[in-house]
């Protein structure tokens, strides 16, 4: 069955959008049918991280007036594509936020036609945080190793653990941190470690050039190891459109 894996940053600037993008792209490279979903209306934009911000296709604003169940095949077919990975993001000029019922219908439709939906999820207290908590099967909480990052992570993890059934920790390896600190953090926070996320200078270069995260290097090796534990499974061919599925907004 398709799963929803959400990535949440426990502090600003730790790179949760980059990790979500990298997980989606690598899962796609490994053969899974993947959709990357931007769950942060006022964030930097998952489409920007994936280099898809200028690609044609529908955005969240086009789905704001959707009513009832959606046709997953049609929806996926109208998304911007980065290689084989579908991307659903916000329009930076008009970040219209659909209601919770629309969010649930969209996620349900995308689950019908994918192995995994990877969400760049909101932090505690942000828009859609509660709705996406109920829709996520697994959550990866990304923290840094600085004193302030760990202090923020302690509060965030306590909240996330209360609202999610399956919670993993990913630890961003900061330059200057103790060599084994990223291995000790899971014990400090009492959350199983999914993997360490090393600083990769290629990421900044890709962002500046409007390209998705690099396809080789330390970040890729770390993400592949995480996917080895998450085990995204390739699904059978997409089903026929569901009876009674409604159409929705038109892409501009």
Steps between C-alpha positions, in 0.01 A plus 500: 500500500622852423643692794526864595842589639527850642823686569488760776776741598529540875663840451532749220783456253580133563411405142173308530386605151827379351466167682138458383604578142794262515289217645242546225754512218704205621189287560397580143846403370470170686178416316225625729210707371539823698323830554672781691247723677565845642317524832638843598303782335736769620827312474767543238330258261565132441473567127788747530717237671414254223560752223135475394375851580485603133364171366139494371237315697245546774573638847306496824309812394343304213357248746352747749142453379513121459196315632477129575742222395761583235628301204856408595604409146388836363647688795841339465493556125464876549774545760841643413746213459864492606620196310230249611414665832176698518511829693207678665597838638370849569501798271743745659309799360165371626547238774130416528452235769217248443301370795564178687241304302672587174839407647367159606337438159819593314719278715254211461501539121879513483530192719288315244763551229829489689714288728590787727398860554785703651382815678703804595291535815423802721657544838294509821244778493530569127211479253389142421712353781207316658348384172826357367568332833184293451593415139865399554602138551857581600676821600868584473600777740818674387714670762837667512772444758551854629387586852208710375398235246495230767299718736242559228505131407419394855177701496410401144561129551280494810218651296556281193518183706160582648326539163679245279510120529833451321769762561858485374787737566742625237800695620659773294876482553621851572857604441684540828274258690653219701580207274250266663235753601266403217508144636429612857209730412245214460576391856461857622161533329389135543408459132640234263758634256413463133834644392743789505476770233846634418563852379542482123633812323348377174153570636553877508637488146197308375262746666677800349481340154133398529572127502374224732732364771818330372480141374830397656708589802459480880136611506399233249682227692328607823155517337542160333581351841184658644289361216648159573329522839180668379466250211274680253329225299419524130127470443306329222385711203273793592133405538223630277343828614262455789131518428354839583836677502464874453700734284659810640677829422673571173875563482593847395 
